[in-house]
Amino acid sequence: MLSEQSHRNVAVLSVCQAVSQSGYILVFATVGLAGKILAPVPELATLPLGIQYVAMMSATIPASLMMGRFGRRLGFIVGQVFGLIGALISAWALVSGSFWLFVAAAIGIGIHTAFFQYLRFAAADTASPEFRPKAISYVMAGGIVAGLLGPELAKRTADLLAPATFAGAYVTLAGICALNILVLQFVRIPKTVAVDNRHGGRPLAVIARQPAVIVAILSAVVGYGLMNLLMVASPLAMAGCGFSFADSAEVLRWHVLGMYVPSFFTGSLIRRFGVLRVIVAGAALLLSCVAISLLGSTFVNFLGALLALGVAWNFLYVGGTTLLAGAYRTEERAKMQGFNDFLVYSTTAMTSFASGAMTTALGWQEVNLLAILPVGLVLGAVIWLTCCESRPV
């Protein structure tokens, strides 16, 4: 019965991931252009995106603690409500031409994003240790639908409320949030609130000093941070090489598929070969991304590099999440998951702000070269953990 419930939860959470991620990609595709339309000066065009990432980063720990106290389903619903309100305010800001209202609305959308990032942990919470890697992978696989649906929604809804360009996209985002609230009614996650409230478990500093936790967090932080740095930089680099927007969009499409298609088998790979070997494979793929980029600046180079980058992100992120999920006790999960995601999305926010400036100042290949050091840290950390595990107690 428990196994049945766990599989149903994973199916529902995967749908939520697909729908939520579609909305995220829709926003990512339109927010910069919408900001450019409304901004009083061109330099402020990306401010709404920056504020969205800061709000997302700031909400990760409160979101985790709230779900630890009141339950996953209520937490996810609250996150969708924030997204719905932020989307409607964004649409109104575009209709009324108010840039600063659009900036303020980005806070709600960022908080919404912080909440739905915990869908993968919700799947891990109710899965057996044997099913846990697959549960995380299946939820992440919802991103495949998002990779196909998100850009299409952006194209088809941009002029839905013309002449207010992109207002229709944000009304669509509000509809996506409402749909998710309905889907979430089918989630049945056993409550462990009483345990969480009575016993906080070990201090965060004690948990975070465990070798497995250090490697898990480093894997997720490096995987997500470098993926975001290079993904945001690639359209700028391709434009500098004379490629069209259509070329960049095609490369990004394959990158997103590279991120999420492996989720169908990443869990099986972890069960067969072990989580550390999958993390090492992700690091190796990141190095191959760098190597492909250094070999040239043709369309094939960009396509191959970004595809390898997507698969690398999947192995590092799913691997890190799986390793972390087995390193804390039930009563410690809220604070540990919040701490992990705070570090991951702080890094994502920083790389989002830095990517354009670094690409402009240094160049595409030089930015790729900078990725070698953090990848080396991941590989070194895995070797260290392996030595710790093999050391006699």
C-alpha positions in Angstrom: 0.0 0.0 0.0 2.8 2.4 0.9 4.6 1.5 -2.4 1.4 2.3 -4.3 1.0 5.6 -2.6 4.7 6.5 -3.2 4.3 5.7 -6.9 1.1 7.8 -7.1 2.8 10.7 -5.4 5.7 10.6 -7.8 3.3 10.6 -10.8 1.4 13.7 -9.4 4.6 15.5 -8.4 6.1 14.8 -11.9 3.0 16.5 -13.4 3.5 19.5 -11.1 7.1 19.7 -12.1 6.2 19.7 -15.8 3.6 22.4 -15.4 5.6 24.5 -13.0 8.8 24.3 -15.1 6.8 25.2 -18.2 5.8 28.4 -16.4 9.4 29.0 -15.3 10.7 28.7 -18.9 7.9 30.9 -20.2 9.0 33.6 -17.7 12.7 33.1 -18.6 11.9 33.5 -22.3 9.9 36.8 -21.8 11.0 38.6 -18.7 14.0 40.3 -20.2 12.1 41.5 -23.3 9.2 42.6 -21.2 11.6 44.5 -18.9 13.2 46.1 -21.9 9.7 47.4 -23.0 8.9 48.9 -19.6 12.4 50.0 -18.3 13.0 53.8 -18.2 16.6 53.1 -19.3 18.0 50.0 -21.1 20.4 49.2 -18.3 17.4 48.3 -16.0 15.9 45.8 -18.5 17.2 42.7 -16.6 16.4 44.1 -13.1 13.1 42.1 -12.8 15.0 38.8 -13.6 17.6 39.7 -11.0 15.0 40.5 -8.4 13.2 37.2 -9.2 16.4 35.3 -8.5 17.1 37.2 -5.2 13.5 36.5 -4.0 13.9 32.8 -5.0 17.2 32.6 -3.1 15.8 34.4 0.0 12.7 32.2 0.1 14.4 28.8 0.0 15.0 28.3 3.7 11.7 29.8 4.9 9.9 27.6 2.3 11.6 24.5 3.6 10.9 25.3 7.2 7.3 26.1 6.5 6.8 22.7 4.7 8.6 21.0 7.6 6.1 22.4 10.0 2.8 22.4 8.0 3.4 19.7 5.4 4.5 19.5 1.8 1.1 19.9 0.1 0.1 23.1 1.9 3.6 24.5 1.2 3.4 23.8 -2.5 -0.1 25.4 -2.6 1.1 28.5 -0.9 4.0 28.7 -3.4 1.5 28.5 -6.3 -0.6 31.2 -4.8 2.4 33.5 -4.7 3.1 32.7 -8.3 -0.6 33.3 -9.3 -0.6 36.7 -7.6 2.8 37.7 -9.0 1.7 36.7 -12.5 -1.5 38.7 -12.4 0.3 41.8 -11.1 2.9 41.4 -13.8 0.2 41.2 -16.5 -1.4 44.4 -15.0 2.0 46.1 -14.9 2.5 45.4 -18.7 -1.1 46.6 -19.5 -0.6 49.8 -17.4 3.1 50.3 -18.5 4.5 50.4 -14.9 8.1 49.1 -14.7 8.4 49.3 -11.0 5.2 47.3 -10.4 6.6 44.7 -12.8 9.8 44.6 -10.7 7.7 44.2 -7.5 5.7 41.4 -9.1 8.9 39.5 -9.8 9.2 38.9 -6.0 6.1 36.8 -5.9 7.2 34.8 -9.0 10.6 34.2 -7.3 9.0 33.0 -4.1 6.8 30.7 -6.2 9.9 29.2 -7.9 11.6 28.6 -4.5 8.7 26.5 -3.4 8.3 24.3 -6.4 12.0 23.4 -6.4 11.3 21.2 -3.4 9.1 18.8 -5.6 12.1 16.5 -6.0 12.6 16.3 -2.2 8.9 15.6 -1.7 9.3 12.5 -3.9 12.4 11.4 -2.0 10.6 11.9 1.4 8.0 9.2 0.8 10.0 6.8 -1.3 11.8 3.7 0.0 15.6 3.8 -0.1 15.6 1.5 -3.2 13.0 3.6 -5.1 14.4 7.0 -4.0 16.8 7.6 -6.9 14.1 6.7 -9.4 11.6 8.9 -7.6 13.8 11.9 -7.8 14.6 11.2 -11.5 11.0 10.7 -12.5 10.0 14.0 -10.9 12.9 15.8 -12.7 11.8 14.2 -15.9 8.8 16.4 -15.9 11.2 19.1 -17.2 11.2 17.3 -20.6 7.6 18.4 -21.1 8.5 21.9 -19.9 11.4 22.1 -22.4 9.0 21.5 -25.3 5.9 23.3 -23.9 7.5 26.4 -22.2 9.0 28.1 -25.3 5.9 27.3 -27.3 3.6 28.9 -24.7 5.8 32.0 -24.8 5.5 32.3 -28.6 1.8 31.7 -28.7 0.8 34.0 -25.8 3.1 36.9 -26.3 0.5 38.9 -28.2 -2.6 37.4 -26.6 -3.5 40.8 -25.0 -2.1 43.0 -27.7 -1.1 45.8 -27.7 0.2 44.9 -24.2 3.0 42.6 -25.4 3.7 39.7 -23.1 0.8 40.5 -20.8 -0.9 37.3 -22.1 2.1 35.2 -21.2 1.7 36.2 -17.6 -2.0 35.6 -17.6 -1.1 32.1 -18.9 1.4 31.8 -16.0 -1.5 32.6 -13.6 -3.5 29.8 -15.2 -0.6 27.4 -14.8 -0.4 28.2 -11.1 -4.2 27.6 -10.7 -3.9 24.3 -12.5 -1.1 23.2 -10.2 -3.2 24.0 -7.2 -5.8 21.6 -8.5 -3.3 18.9 -9.3 -1.8 19.1 -5.8 -5.1 18.0 -4.3 -4.1 14.4 -5.4 -0.8 14.4 -3.4 -0.9 12.2 -0.3 2.3 12.7 1.6 2.3 11.2 5.2 2.7 13.8 7.8 5.7 13.8 10.0 5.0 17.3 11.5 4.9 16.1 15.1 8.3 14.5 14.8 9.8 17.6 13.1 8.4 19.9 15.7 9.5 18.0 18.8 13.0 17.1 17.8 15.2 19.4 15.7 17.8 16.7 15.3 21.5 17.6 15.2 22.7 21.1 14.8 23.1 22.2 11.2 26.8 22.7 11.6 27.2 19.0 12.7 25.1 17.7 9.8 26.9 19.9 7.2 30.4 18.6 8.3 29.6 15.1 7.2 31.7 14.2 4.1 28.6 12.9 2.3 26.8 16.1 2.8 29.7 18.2 1.7 30.0 16.2 -1.6 26.3 16.3 -2.1 26.0 20.1 -1.8 29.2 20.7 -3.8 27.9 18.5 -6.6 24.6 20.4 -6.7 26.1 23.8 -6.4 28.8 23.3 -9.0 26.4 21.5 -11.4 23.7 24.2 -11.2 26.0 27.1 -11.0 28.2 26.2 -14.0 25.1 25.1 -16.0 23.5 28.5 -15.4 26.7 30.5 -16.1 27.3 28.8 -19.5 23.6 28.6 -20.5 23.0 32.3 -19.9 26.3 33.1 -21.7 25.8 31.0 -24.8 23.2 33.2 -26.6 25.5 36.2 -26.1 28.5 34.2 -27.4 26.5 32.9 -30.4 25.3 36.4 -31.3 28.9 37.6 -31.1 29.9 34.8 -33.6 27.2 35.9 -36.0 24.5 33.3 -35.3 20.8 34.2 -35.4 18.3 34.0 -32.5 16.8 31.0 -34.2 20.2 29.2 -34.0 20.5 30.1 -30.3 17.0 28.9 -29.6 17.7 25.5 -31.3 20.9 25.1 -29.2 19.0 25.9 -26.0 16.2 23.5 -26.9 18.7 20.6 -27.1 20.3 21.8 -23.9 17.0 21.6 -22.0 16.4 18.1 -23.4 19.9 17.2 -22.3 19.0 18.4 -18.8 15.8 16.4 -18.4 15.7 13.4 -20.8 18.4 11.5 -18.8 16.0 11.6 -15.8 14.3 8.5 -17.2 17.5 6.5 -16.5 19.6 8.5 -14.0 17.9 6.7 -11.1 18.7 3.3 -12.6 22.3 4.3 -13.2 22.6 5.3 -9.5 21.2 2.0 -8.4 23.5 0.0 -10.7 26.7 1.9 -10.4 26.4 4.0 -7.2 25.7 7.7 -6.7 29.4 8.7 -6.6 30.1 7.2 -10.0 27.2 9.1 -11.5 28.5 12.3 -10.0 32.0 11.6 -11.5 30.3 11.0 -14.9 28.6 14.4 -14.5 31.9 16.1 -13.8 33.5 14.3 -16.8 30.7 15.6 -19.0 31.3 19.1 -17.8 34.9 18.8 -18.8 33.8 17.5 -22.2 31.6 20.6 -22.5 34.6 22.8 -21.9 36.7 20.8 -24.4 34.1 21.0 -27.2 33.8 24.8 -26.6 37.6 25.2 -26.9 37.8 23.2 -30.2 35.9 25.9 -32.1 32.9 28.3 -32.3 30.8 26.6 -35.0 27.2 25.8 -34.6 28.1 22.1 -34.0 30.5 23.2 -31.2 27.8 25.2 -29.4 25.2 22.4 -29.9 27.6 19.7 -28.6 28.8 21.7 -25.7 25.4 22.7 -24.5 24.0 19.2 -24.9 26.9 17.8 -22.8 26.3 20.6 -20.3 22.6 19.6 -19.9 23.4 15.9 -19.2 26.2 16.9 -16.8 23.8 19.1 -14.8 21.3 16.2 -14.6 23.9 13.7 -13.3 25.4 16.2 -10.8 22.0 17.6 -9.6 20.2 14.3 -9.3 23.3 12.6 -7.9 23.8 15.4 -5.3 20.1 15.3 -4.3 20.1 11.5 -3.9 23.3 11.6 -1.8 22.0 14.4 0.4 18.6 12.6 1.0 20.4 9.7 2.6 22.6 11.8 4.9 20.1 13.3 7.3 17.4 12.1 9.7 13.7 12.7 9.2 13.5 15.5 11.8 16.5 17.2 10.1 15.2 17.3 6.5 13.6 20.7 6.5 16.6 22.7 7.7 19.0 20.6 5.6 17.1 20.8 2.4 16.6 24.5 2.9 20.3 25.0 3.6 21.2 23.0 0.5 18.8 24.9 -1.8 19.9 28.3 -0.3 23.5 27.6 -1.4 22.4 26.2 -4.8 20.2 29.2 -5.7 22.5 31.8 -4.2 25.1 30.5 -6.6 22.6 30.5 -9.4 21.7 34.2 -8.7 25.3 35.2 -8.7 26.1 33.4 -12.0 23.0 35.0 -13.5 24.3 38.5 -12.7 27.9 37.7 -13.6 27.4 35.7 -16.8 26.9 38.5 -19.3 29.7 40.7 -17.9 32.1 37.8 -17.8 31.3 36.8 -21.4 31.7 40.4 -22.6 34.9 41.0 -20.7 36.7 37.6 -21.1 35.1 35.8 -24.0 33.2 32.5 -24.4 36.2 30.2 -24.4 37.8 31.9 -21.4 34.6 31.6 -19.4 34.6 27.8 -20.2 38.2 27.6 -19.0 37.2 29.0 -15.6 34.8 26.1 -15.2 37.7 23.6 -14.9 38.6 24.6 -11.3 35.1 24.0 -9.7 34.8 20.7 -11.6 38.2 19.7 -10.2 36.9 20.4 -6.7 33.9 18.0 -7.2 36.3 15.3 -8.4 38.6 15.9 -5.5 35.7 15.8 -3.0 34.5 12.5 -4.4 37.9 10.9 -4.0 38.0 12.3 -0.4 34.6 10.8 0.4 35.6 7.4 -1.1 38.7 7.4 1.2 36.6 8.3 4.2 34.1 5.5 3.5 36.8 2.9 3.1 38.7 4.0 6.2 38.2 1.5 9.1 36.2 2.7 12.0 
